[in-house]
Amino acid sequence: MIAVALELRQRGHDIVFVTHQVYQFKIEALGFEFHSMRPDFTAMNDPQEMARMMEV
């Protein structure tokens, strides 16, 4: 996604990444706008929370 974003920015587009907070530093270091997406990765370490998120 970063390679595509770099090319799109070069062509004049404004790029905003919406992804997990673990990527925030890398995205912002490249000069892109960042917005956090839920659930965060801390929920991934909680089996009960993961089960709740996966319920149909």
N, C-alpha and C positions, 0 to 999 in steps of 0.2 A: 504494500500500500504506500509505503514511503517513496519508493521509486516513481510510482504513478503521480503522487502528490507533488514531488519535485518537478516533474515534467509539466504538470498542469499549472503550477505556480509560474514556471518559466514562460508559459504561454499567456500569462496574465490573469489566471483565475485566483480567487481567494479560497484558501483551503482551511477547513476546520475538521479536526479529528475528534471524534466522540468514541472513547474507548476506556479501558480500565486504567485506574490511577497509576498502576505500576509502570505505564508507558509515558507518563506525563513529562518527566525530565527529558527523555529522548526527543519527544515531539516538540517541546518548547525550545530545546537546544537547537533544533533545526529551524526555528522561527515560525512554527505553525501555531495556530490557535488550538487550544486543548479544552475539552469539556469531559468531565468524568461520567462514566456510564456505570449503572448498577447492574447486577450486584458486584460489589468489589471482591477482590480475591480472598479477603479474610473469610468470606462466607464459604469459599471453596474448601476450607479446612474443617468445616463443621458438617458432619454427615447428616444431622437432623435438618439443618438449614438447606442443604442441597436437596434432600428428599422433598422438603416443602416447596422449593422452587420448581421441581420437576413434576409435581402433581398435575394431572390433567384437569 
